[in-house]
Amino acid sequence: MSVESQPEDRETARREIAADGPAVPKRVGSVDAYRGLVMLLMMAEVLEFRHLAGTFKDNPVWGFLALQQTHVEWRGCSLHDLIQPSFSFLVGVALPFSLASRIRRGQSKGAAIAHAAWRALILTWLGIFLRSVGNRQANYTFEDTLTQIGLGYFPLFLIGLCKPWVRWVALLVILVGYWGAFALYPLPGPDFDYNVAGVPADWAHHATGFAAHWNKNTNAAWAFDRWFLNLFPRSKPFTHNGGGYATLSFIPTLGTMLLGLIAGGWLKGEKRPWSKAGVMFVVGLVSLGLGYAADRYGICPSVKRIWTPSWVLFSGGWCFVLLSAFYVVIDVIGLRGWSYPLRVIGRNSIAAYMMAHLIGDFTRQSFRTHLGPDVFAIFGEAYEPLVAGGTVLAVYWLILFWMDRRKIYLRV
């Protein structure tokens, strides 16, 4: 099952029973569509816009598309940077519906908790597995999206069983506590060897002053990983992550999932649809503003790679706004037809994630083997990566379409 608890059959997909409320008349299509867009953006990496931007340096369109398909160096945000927070947010959104479905089927609370623990373990392992593909030994690293979700999923599930106010308290504790851990960690001294951290001392993205507590590979999460990751078998001792990513980011990622849990509770509630959309939109704008202000005024930089509290608020704000927009168009106004390709992807998100990481190169090579080495050069060498990527992307969708038509879903 994908992380959002894919329904067991079409009938369940159309009709879920709330734990303390009336039947929900149909599956919330906006959630599937939003998730499908997120996975499409991830799978679309195969289009390699950066190659076109490098070939046509004076073309602003290719330059813009390449920028949105690339993670920012440190502070800031691109469209690509919103993929992981959106995926994490939607895990939380789906949880209230999953809990209601389990109660409807008569599953005990103990069995549901045990299943949540098992799911968390499998998601964590899947992320490690994907990061180990092509290596000579298991690569015990915990920054993969699935691993980060897996590490936070069990506490998310337990919080989901509590009263709604507990979600807000847990979110506040996570944001303030994680901020405090970084703020209290000492800054590197004048004799610090930045080679150990894998980042130049004069790196352009180093912050100064109080914000320096969140600099790349000189922060509290980096210090934790220098101890924790060396507890596992490694080909050489761990000193730093090249991208600055950290295991402990699963804690603020849990904060992002809690925002989704809050949104999911509103969606499942009995308020009128326009009220639900309005609340999510307003909360999204407030969250965006708080995250931006925290970064702008030096309280906490907004850094996706270490998932700072300000990033939780900023990216979470975008998630609320986007979900609100999808909800209005698809579930309130009822314009659903256009979203079908996205919903096909969103209903099988784990399968989409696994395909994007495992079969892209195989698919390209298969086409070249059977149709000739120049099969993707029909529009010239400059566009070959784009044509190849578009073909792979079409294969991804057709596989997911075939699975969806036969009600085959990758379940955890």
N, C-alpha and C positions, 0 to 999 in steps of 0.2 A: 504494500500500500504506500502511496506517496505520503509525504509528511503531513498532509492535511486530513488524513483519514478518508480515503476514497470510499464512497458508499459501496456496499456489497453488490448491488444490482441496480437496474434502471428505476425500479419502483422506489427503492430507498433514496435514490438520487433525486427523485421528484418530491419525496415527502419525508421529512424528518420530524421527530417529535421532540419538542423542547422539554427540558427536565421539569420545569415548573410553569409551563405555558401551553398554548394551543399548538396544533400542528402547523408547521411551516409549509405553505402550499407548494413550493417548488424550490429547487436548488438555487442558491444565490449565484446567478450567472456571472455577475460582475467580479466575483472572487476568482472564478476560473479564468475569465478573460484577462484580468490583471496579472494573474500568475502566468498565463500563457504569454503575455507581452514580455514579462520579465525573462522567461526562459527563451523566448525568441531573440531578445537582445543578447543573451549569453551565447546561444547557438550561432548567431550572426557574426560572431568573431571570425568565422571562416571566410567572410567576404573580404577581409584584409584591406580595409579602406586606407590604412597607412601606406600600403604599397602604391595605391593610386595617388595619394597625397605626395609621396616621394617622387613619383614620375611626373606629375603635373603640379609643380611647386607653386605656380602662379594661379591655380584654380582654387578660389575660396571655398567652393562647395566640398571638394574632396578633403581640403584641410579641416573644415568644420566637422565633417563626418568622421574623419580619423581622430580628431580630438575627443569626440563623444564616444568613441570606441576604445578609449585608452584611460586607464586610471591616472589621476593626477599624481604628481611626484610626492606630495605630502599634504599640505593644507589645501582645502578647496573641494570642489565637486564637479564631476562630469556626469553625463547620463549613465556611463558605464559604472560609475561608482554607486549608483542607486540600485544596481541589480541585487547585490547581496542583502542590503537592508530590506528591500521589498520582499525578497523571498523569505527572509526571517520574519518580517512583519506578518506575512500571510500565513505562516505557521500558527501564529497566535490567533489570527482572525478565525481560522478554521476550527480551533480547539473547542469553543462552546458548542458548535454543531456536532463535532465528533463525540463529545461527552453526552449530548442529548441522544444521539443515535445509539450509543452503548447502553444507556439507561432504557431506551425503548426496547432493545433486544433482550433486556433482563440480565445484563452482565453485572456482577457484583462490583462494588468499589474496589475490593482487594484485587480482583482479576484485572480490572482496568488499570490499577496502579502497577501491577506486575507487567502488564503489556507495555505500559509507558516506559518502564525501566528497560525492557527488552528492545523497544524501538530506539531508545536513546543509545543503547550499546551498539546496535546495528548501524545507525547513522554515523556514529563516531568511527566505527570500523570501516565503513564504506569510504569515508573521507581519507583515512590513512591508506586504504587500498589504492585509491585513485592517485594519490601523491607518490605511491610506490611503483606504479607502472613504469617499466623501463629501467628500474634500478636493480642492482644485484642483491639487495637485501631490503627488508621493510624499512621504509622511511617514516620514522615515528615523528611526525610533525602534526600540529593540531590547528593549523590556520585555514584549512579547507572549509568551504561553506557548510558542507554536510557535517563535518566534525564539530564545527562551532555550534551548529544547531543541536547536534546530538548531545553535546556537553551541557547545554542549557535546557534541553527538552524536559527532563524529569522534574527539575524544580518548577518549570513552567506549568507542567501538568498538575503538580500538587497545589500550586497557587490558584490554578483554574478551578480546583475543587472548593476553594474558600469563597467568602463573601466578596463582592466587587470592590469594597473599600480596601481590602488587603492588597489588591493589584496596584493601587496607587501608592500605598505605603511601601511595598516592595520596590516599586520603580524609584521612589525617592531615595530609599536606602542605597540602591545600586548606584544611582547617579552621584549622590553626595559621597558615598564611601569610596567609589572608584576614583573620583576626582581627588579626594583626600589622600589616597595611597600614592598617587603621582605627585601631588603637591608637596608631600612630606619627604619623598625620596630625594636624597642630596644631589645637587648638580655636580657634574664632573669638574674636578679641580684644574688649575692651570697646567699641571703636568700630565693630564690624562692622555693616554695613547689612543687616539681615534682609530688607529688601524685595528685594534681589538674589536671595535664596534663596526668595522666595515664601512665607515662613512668618513669623508674628508673633514678635517677640522674647520675648513672654510666653506663647507657645503652651503650653497645659496639658500637652502630652505631651513637652515637652523634659525630658530627663534631666539630672541634675547630676552632678558628680564625674567619675569615670573613664567611666561609661556615656555621658557626653555625646559621646564620640567617635563614637557611632552615631546622633546626632540627625538629624532630617530636613533634607536639603539643606545640610548643613554638614560633610559627611563626605568620605572619600577617593573614593568612587564618584561622588558629585556633582561633585567637582573634575575627575575624569576626563571626565565627560560634557560639562562646559563647554568642554573642548577638543575631544573626539572628535566630538560631534554637530554641532559647527559646521564640521566638514570637509565636510559634505554640504550640498547646496542646500536652503535654508530660506526661508520667507517672511519670517522675522525671526530674529535671533540667538537661540540657545538659552541660557537663563539658569538654568532649573530645571524639574523635572518636578513637576506639581501634586500628584501622589500620593506623591512621593518615590522613585519607582521608578528603577532604574539599570541601565545596560547591563552593568556588571561583575557583576551578580547571576548571570550565567550560570556564573560560576566556582563559587560554592557550590551552584548548582543542579546542576552536575556532581557535586558531593558527594552530593546527594540521589539522583541517578541511579546513583551508585556503590553506595549502600546497596541500591538495587533490584537492581543487578547481583549483589551478594553474595547477596541473597535468591533471585534466579533461579538462581544456582549451586547453592544448597541444594535448591531445588525439583527441579532436574534431576538431582541426585545420587541415590545408591543407598541412602541411609538409609531407614529405615521411615517411613511417612507421619506417624505420631504423633510421632516424633522430630523430623522437619522442622518440624511445627507448633509443638512445644514450644520448639525453638531460636529460631524466629522470634519467638514470644511473649515469651520471656525477654529476648532482645536488644532487642525493642521496649520493654519496661518499663525496661531499663537506659538505653536511649537517651533515653526520655522523662524519666527522672530526671536525667540529665546535662544535658539542655537546660534543664530547669526550674531546676536548681541554678545553672547559669551565669547565668541571668537573675535569679534571686532574690538572689544574692549579689554582683551588680554586675560579674561578670567579663565578660559580654557580653549585652546585652539581646536578647530573642527578638522579632525584627521580621521579619515576612514580606516587607514591601515592599522591603527591601534584602537579604533572604535572609541574615541573620547566621548565623555558625556555630552558635550556640545554637538558631536556628530549624531548621537542617538536622537537628540531633539531636532536637529536640522533635517536629517534624512527621514526621521519619523514623521516630521511635518509634511514632507513631500508624499510619503506613503498615505497619510490621511487624505490629503488633497486628491491624489490620484484615485484612491479607492472611492472617494465621494463622487468624483466625476464618472467613473465607470458605473457606479451604482445608479446614479441618476439616469444615465443614458440607457443602460441595459435593463435594470430592474424596475425603475420608476416609470420612465417614458415608454419602455418596452421595445426599443430598437435593438434587437438581438441578432438579426441575421448577419450583419457585418462582422460580428465578433466570433462567428463559428470557428474559423481557422485558429483563433487564439484559444478558444475553449477546448479544442482538440488537444492542444499542447498542454494547457493548464490542468486538464483532468489526469494527465500522466506525467507529472513534473519530474519524478525521480527517473523514469525511463528517459525523458528528454535530457536530463542532467548527465546520466551515464553515457548515453549515445554521444553527446557533445565531447566527452572526455576520452572516448574509447575508439570510435569508428570513423572519425573524420579522415585521417590519413589513409586508412584502409579503403574507404570509399573512393577517394581520389585515385589511388593507385589501381583499383579495380577498373575504373573507367579507362585509364591510360593503357592498361594491359589488354583490354578487350576491344577498345575502339581506336587505339593508336596513341602515341605519345603527344601528339599535337591536338588532341580532341578538344582541349579547352582554349586553343589559340584561334578560334574562328573569327574573333574581332581584333586580332593582333596580339602581339606579345605583352603589350602594356596592360591589356584587360584580362589576361589569362588567369591571374589569381581571383579576380572578381567572378569570372564565368565558372571557374572550378568551385569557388565557395558557394555560388548560387545553386549549382548542381547538388552539392553536398547538403545544403540547407533544404532543398526540395526533397531529397531522399529522407532526411530526418523527418520531415512533416508527413510524407507518405507512409512511413513506418508507423508513426503515431496515429495517423488516420486509420490505417489497417487495424491496429490494436484497439482503437476506440470503437470501431464498428463491430468488433467481435467481443467487446467488453473485457479486454485483456488489460489489466492494470498492474504495474509493478508495485507490489505492496510490501510494507515492512511490518 
